[in-house]
Amino acid sequence: MMVHFATAGLEAPLWLPPLAGLLLAFLCSMVGISGAFLLMPFQLSVLGFASPSASATNLVYNLVSIPGALWRYQQEGRLWWTLALWISMAGAPGVWLGAWIRTHYLFVREDFEIFVAFVLGYLGLRLFYDILKTPQTATGASSELPARVPLSLAAFAVGVIGAIYGIGGGSFMVPILVSFFRLPLASVAGATLTATFLTSLVAVVGYALLPAPPTVVATPDWALGALFGIGGLVGGNLGARCQRFVPQRLLKGFLALILLGLALRYVLV
């Protein structure tokens, strides 16, 4: 059954968006990143959806797929609300700035693909670094926030990048908190996921309300984003359950090659 997605301006089988969301979330969740990273290349290369509306639709995926994981963190008492809210508040202005930049300066597909290549290249290299580095134990206290000014500046910058791409920014914030601020991963995972959800919500509102050039479509395709998110909700849960059965170094290396290959494609083609 073919469905017309009016805002995105495309037709696709009804089963395709949830299946894509499921598979991408399943793969990415096993290495601790959001399926939204690979969902954007899927929209660009498979669906041909490249307008700022695609970034906004990616963020709708976050809004639908994340709550299940948040509920689990809250039930297990592993959600650091103070850190989550601080990152969200500091990141909110950056999120609106990112939405404005996307709609006014990166609305042309070729320009946006260069930005996508940068983001994917960064993440691919970071995964390779994770494979090669010697494990270290973070010394930061999980009950105390780091220095407010550096934390706020980092959250603002991550908000800009996350809104432009359409990811919320959690996958950028985690390594900053762990490597730079020396916070334990177990303490920040739930907080960054919460911040990703909240900043995604702010970004979606920004894309919907901020003025855009006359020919630019920036509002999300709610139906498409929701279908992606429903698949992501299921896939993320399955990935978390299967994680312990998959060699992490092998999986990270495989995913890193995919990300770097996509980055090269968008730069060279």
N, C-alpha and C positions, 0 to 999 in steps of 0.2 A: 504493500500500500504506500503510494507516494504522498508526501505531505508538502504543502507549500508554506514556507516560512517567510512571511511578508516582509518583516524588517530586514532580515538577512538577504532577501531577494534571491532565494534558491529553493530548489525542490530536492528532497531526499527521502529514501525509504524510512518509514516510521521507526524501524528497528535499528537503523544505523547510528543515530546519536547516542542512545543508551548503551549500545554495544561498545562503541568507541570509548565512552566514558568509563565503562566497566573495565575494559582491557587496559586502558592507560592508567587508571587508578590502581588496578591490581599490580601492575609492573612497578609503578613509581612508589607506592606505599611500602613496598618491601625494602626500599633503600631510604625511606624517610623523607621523600619529597612529594610535592603535590602533583597530581595528574594534570593540573592546569598547564604545567610547563610543556608537555607534549600535546596537549589539546590545542594550543595555538597553532603549531605547525600543521596539525590535522585540519584545522579550519582553513589555513592558508593554502595548503597543497592539495588536499582532497576535496574540500567543499568550495574552494575558490573564494572564500569569505575573508576579506582583508581590510575592510573599512574600520574606523574606530568602534563601530558597533560590535565588531568581533571581539575586541578587548573587553567591552562591557559584558558581552555574552559569556566570555570566559569567567568573569567575576561572578555571574549568576550561578555558574557551575559550582564555585566555591560555596556560595550561600546554601545550596542544596546538599552538597556532598559532605561538608564539614561537621554539621551538628551531631551526627552519630558518634564521631570520635570525641567531640567535646563532652558529650554525655558520659562516655567511658572514663575520661580523665577526671571529670567532676566526681563520679561515683567512687573512683579509686583515691580521691583526695590528693591528686597530683596536678591541680590547676592553681597556679600562682597568680591570683587575680590582680594583685598590686602591680606586678610587672606587666601583665597583659594590658591593663587599662592605661598604664603610663606609655607603653609603646603605641597603643592605639591613638591616644590623644596627641602625642607628638607626631605621629605619622599622618594624622588626618589632613593637616594643611598640605603636606607633600602629596597626598593622594589626589587632592583637588587640583594641585599644580600639574601633576602627571596627566590627569584627564584632559586638562586644558592644552598641554603640550601635544598630546596625541591627536586631539581634534583640530588643532591649528597648524601644527608643523610636521606631524608624522601620519597624515591621512593618506598620502600617496603610498601605494603598495611597495614600490621599490625602496623608498626611504624607510618604511617600517620594517621591511625584511632585513635591512642592515642592523637595525636595533635588535631584532629577534636573534640574528646571528651572534651579536655580542652577548646577549643573555644566555643563549644555549651554549656558546663557547665557554663562558665563565663556569656554568654548572658542570659541563663535561670535564673541564680541567680540575674542578674541585673534587669531583668523584675520583679521578685518577690520583689526586693528592691524598685523598682519604685512604686509598689502597696502599700507597707507598709510605705514608708517614708512620712514625712510631707512636703507639697510643700513649697519651698523656692524661694525667688525672687533674681535673680542674680544681682550683683551690678556693674559688669564690664561695661565700656563704649564701645558701639558697634562700635565706630569710631576709636578706638585706639588698635593696636596690643598689646598682652601681652608681657612679657619679652621674648626676642628673643631666648636666649639659652635654657631655659626650654621648650619653644614651639617647637623648632627645634628637641630637643632630643625626645620629645613625638611623634612628627611626624615621626621621623626616626624609632622608635620602632614599631609604628603602621604600618609603611610601611613594615617592616620585616614580622610581623604576617599576615598582609593582603595579601601579595604576596604568602606566603606559603599556606594559606588556599584557596585563590582565591576570595577575597571579596573586595579588594581595601582599606578597613580599616575605612570607614566613621562611621560605627556603634561603633567602639572603640573610635574614635576621638571626637565624640559628647559629651559623658559623661565626657571626660577629659576637654574639653573646658568649659563645663557648671559647673562641680563640682570643678575642680581644679583652673581654670583660671577665674571662676566667670563671664563668658560671657552669655548674654541672648540667649536662645535657638532660638528665632526668628532671631537673627543676624547670627548664625553659621550654621543653617540648609542648606542654599543654598551654603555656602562656603565649607562645608564638602562634600556635594554631588558633587560639582565641583572638589574638590580634589580627591574624589573617582574615578571620571571619568578619570582625568588626570593620577593618579598613576596606574589605571588599564591599561591605554594605555602604560605607561612605562613598567609595569610588563609583558604585552603581548609581547612587543618587547624583553624584557629580556629572556622570555621563548623561543622565536623564535631564538634568536641569541647566547645566552650563551652556551658554550660547555657543553655537558652532557655525562655521562658514555655511552659506546657503546651500551648497551642493553636498555637504558632508552629513552622513547619517551616523549619529553617535549613541542613540538610545539602544539598549540591549534588545536582542530578540529573546523575550522571556520564555517562549515555548521551547526554543532550541536549547537555551541554557538550562532549563529545567530538565529536559530529557537527558542532556549530558550529565547533569548532576545526579539524577536518579541512578544512572549506571555507575557513576563515581562513588555513590554512597554504598552500593553493593560491592563494587570492586575493591574499594579501600578496606572494607571489613574482611573480605576474603584474603587480600594480600597480607593484612596483619596476622591472620590465622596461619597462613602458609610460610611466613617469613622464616621461622626457625628450621624449615626443611630445605632451604635453598642456600648454597654457599654465597655469602655476602660479597666476597672479593670478586667472584665470577660474575655475579649479577651487576655489581657496580661497574666492572670493566665493560660488560656488554652494553649497559645503558650509557656509559660515557662515550663509547664509540658511536652510538646512535645520535647522541646530542652533538658531538663534534662533526659528524657527517652531515647532519642537518644544517649546522652553522656554516660549514663550507659551501653547501649547496646554495644557501641564500646569499652568500658573498659572491660566488663565482658565476651563478646562473642568471 
